[in-house]
Amino acid sequence: MPAAVVTDTRAARSLARPALIVAGLIVGAAFLWLVLELTRGPDMVPRVSIANPSSIDVEVDVSSTAGSGTLGLGRLQSGTRHAYEDVIDQGARWVFTISSPAGRLARLEVDRTTLVENDWTVRLPDNLARQDEATRSRR
């Protein structure tokens, strides 16, 4: 007669349980990482300062390239400097568009390295008032 083989299924199940728990933790961690990556917001720059030495108030917008979506930083009074907080990082090249009610006055392209070297400060041109008058006279 053949010998009977007795298998202890309880021992096999007790070994499989920790493996399933570990696999579940790995899958759960991967899912959590994916969700966090997909819901993460854009990179931010803590502060960008704009100095307006001109004699007119202007509007300042910023984008990563000319023609791409712009982020309105806001109105900047003449002779002032303002620090804009938590600005969306525009990447390697920042394009600042300066305008008045008359229209676009200037477009400044600044690379990230220059911004870092200047402590994230941009100085607008002094001649914005003349550009504003010239823009108004063309209308």
C-alpha positions as CSV (number, residue, x, y, z in Angstrom):
1,M,0.0,0.0,0.0
2,P,1.2,3.4,-0.8
3,A,2.3,5.6,2.1
4,A,-0.1,8.4,3.0
5,V,1.2,11.9,2.8
6,V,-0.2,14.3,5.3
7,T,0.1,18.0,4.6
8,D,-0.5,20.6,7.2
9,T,-2.4,23.3,5.3
10,R,-2.5,25.5,8.4
11,A,1.2,26.0,8.2
12,A,1.1,26.9,4.5
13,R,-1.7,29.4,5.2
14,S,0.1,31.0,8.1
15,L,3.1,31.6,5.8
16,A,0.9,33.1,3.0
17,R,-0.8,35.6,5.3
18,P,2.3,37.8,6.0
19,A,3.3,37.7,2.3
20,L,-0.2,39.0,1.4
21,I,0.0,41.7,4.0
22,V,3.4,42.8,2.7
23,A,2.1,42.8,-0.9
24,G,-0.9,44.8,0.1
25,L,1.3,47.4,1.9
26,I,3.4,47.7,-1.2
27,V,0.4,48.2,-3.5
28,G,-1.1,50.6,-1.1
29,A,2.1,52.7,-0.9
30,A,2.4,52.8,-4.7
31,F,-1.2,53.9,-5.0
32,L,-0.7,56.6,-2.4
33,W,2.4,57.9,-4.2
34,L,0.6,58.0,-7.5
35,V,-2.3,59.9,-6.0
36,L,0.0,62.4,-4.4
37,E,1.9,62.9,-7.7
38,L,-1.2,63.4,-9.7
39,T,-2.7,65.9,-7.3
40,R,0.5,67.9,-6.6
41,G,0.3,71.6,-7.5
42,P,2.8,73.5,-9.6
43,D,6.2,74.4,-8.2
44,M,6.3,77.8,-6.5
45,V,8.9,80.5,-6.0
46,P,8.4,82.0,-2.5
47,R,8.9,85.6,-3.6
48,V,9.5,87.7,-6.8
49,S,10.1,91.4,-6.4
50,I,9.4,94.0,-9.1
51,A,10.8,97.5,-8.9
52,N,9.1,100.2,-10.9
53,P,11.3,103.3,-11.1
54,S,9.1,104.9,-13.8
55,S,6.6,107.7,-13.2
56,I,3.5,105.7,-14.2
57,D,1.5,102.8,-12.7
58,V,1.7,99.6,-14.6
59,E,0.3,96.1,-14.8
60,V,2.7,93.2,-14.6
61,D,2.1,89.7,-16.0
62,V,4.5,86.8,-16.2
63,S,4.7,83.7,-18.4
64,S,7.2,81.0,-19.3
65,T,7.3,82.1,-23.0
66,A,5.8,84.7,-25.2
67,G,2.3,83.7,-26.2
68,S,1.9,81.1,-23.4
69,G,-0.6,81.4,-20.6
70,T,0.1,84.3,-18.4
71,L,-0.1,84.8,-14.7
72,G,-1.2,88.3,-13.7
73,L,1.0,89.5,-10.8
74,G,-0.9,92.8,-10.5
75,R,-0.7,96.6,-10.5
76,L,2.5,98.2,-9.5
77,Q,2.5,101.9,-8.6
78,S,5.1,104.3,-9.9
79,G,8.3,104.6,-7.9
80,T,7.6,101.5,-5.9
81,R,8.8,98.0,-5.4
82,H,6.5,95.1,-4.6
83,A,7.2,91.5,-3.5
84,Y,4.7,89.1,-5.0
85,E,4.5,86.0,-2.8
86,D,4.2,82.3,-3.9
87,V,4.5,82.8,-7.7
88,I,4.1,79.8,-10.0
89,D,7.6,78.8,-11.2
90,Q,7.9,79.7,-14.9
91,G,10.9,77.5,-15.4
92,A,14.2,78.4,-17.2
93,R,12.9,81.5,-18.9
94,W,10.6,84.1,-17.4
95,V,8.8,86.6,-19.6
96,F,7.5,89.7,-17.9
97,T,4.9,91.8,-19.8
98,I,4.4,95.4,-18.7
99,S,1.3,97.2,-19.7
100,S,-0.8,100.3,-19.0
101,P,-4.3,101.2,-20.1
102,A,-2.7,102.4,-23.4
103,G,-1.4,98.8,-24.1
104,R,1.7,96.8,-23.8
105,L,4.7,98.9,-23.0
106,A,7.5,96.4,-22.5
107,R,8.4,92.7,-22.5
108,L,11.4,91.6,-20.5
109,E,12.8,88.1,-20.9
110,V,14.9,87.0,-17.9
111,D,16.5,83.6,-17.5
112,R,16.2,81.8,-14.1
113,T,20.0,82.2,-13.4
114,T,19.8,85.9,-13.6
115,L,16.7,86.0,-11.4
116,V,18.5,83.9,-8.8
117,E,21.6,86.1,-9.0
118,N,19.4,89.2,-8.5
119,D,17.7,87.7,-5.5
120,W,14.5,87.2,-7.6
121,T,14.2,90.9,-8.2
122,V,13.4,92.5,-11.6
123,R,13.8,96.2,-12.3
124,L,11.5,97.7,-14.9
125,P,12.8,100.2,-17.5
126,D,12.9,103.9,-16.5
127,N,11.3,105.0,-19.8
128,L,7.9,103.4,-19.4
129,A,6.2,106.8,-19.3
130,R,7.6,107.7,-22.7
131,Q,6.6,104.4,-24.1
132,D,3.1,104.9,-22.6
133,E,2.8,108.3,-24.4
134,A,4.0,106.8,-27.7
135,T,1.5,104.0,-27.4
136,R,-1.3,106.5,-26.7
137,S,-0.4,108.7,-29.6
138,R,-0.6,105.7,-32.0
139,R,-4.2,105.0,-31.1
